Amino acid sequence: MRLLSTDEPDNPKLVDFPGVKPPYAILSHTWGDEEVTLQDLTQPASYYQSKAGFAKLRGSCQQAARDGFAWVWIDTCW
């Protein structure tokens, strides 16, 4: 399972957890234009930060962190 770290919402780090998974948040959303994908996160931050869906991804990381989670799962980034 791939999870996004919530500690740097402007530059989220994707980490693969093949075995035991840490506690993580799953936040519901609707898909829109320019969603940030797994492939986008392999590009320089300036690339995916300019996409319309990045604000939603950043907000999800921020909300998960406020709720006490260090990790968040986002379906477009699995």
SULHU-V998576 format. One record per backbone hydrogen bond with DSSP energy under -1.0 kcal/mol. NH is the residue of the N-H (numbers start at 1). CO is the residue of the C=O. Records with the same first field share a line. If there is no record, write none. Layout:
BEGIN
NH=CO + CO
END
This chain:
BEGIN
3=15
4=72
5=13
6=70
11=8
15=3
17=1
25=71
38=76
41=37
42=39
43=40
47=44
48=44
49=45
51=48
53=34
54=51
57=53
58=54
59=55
60=56
61=57
62=58
63=59
64=60
65=61
66=62
67=63
68=65
69=64
72=4
73=25
77=74
END
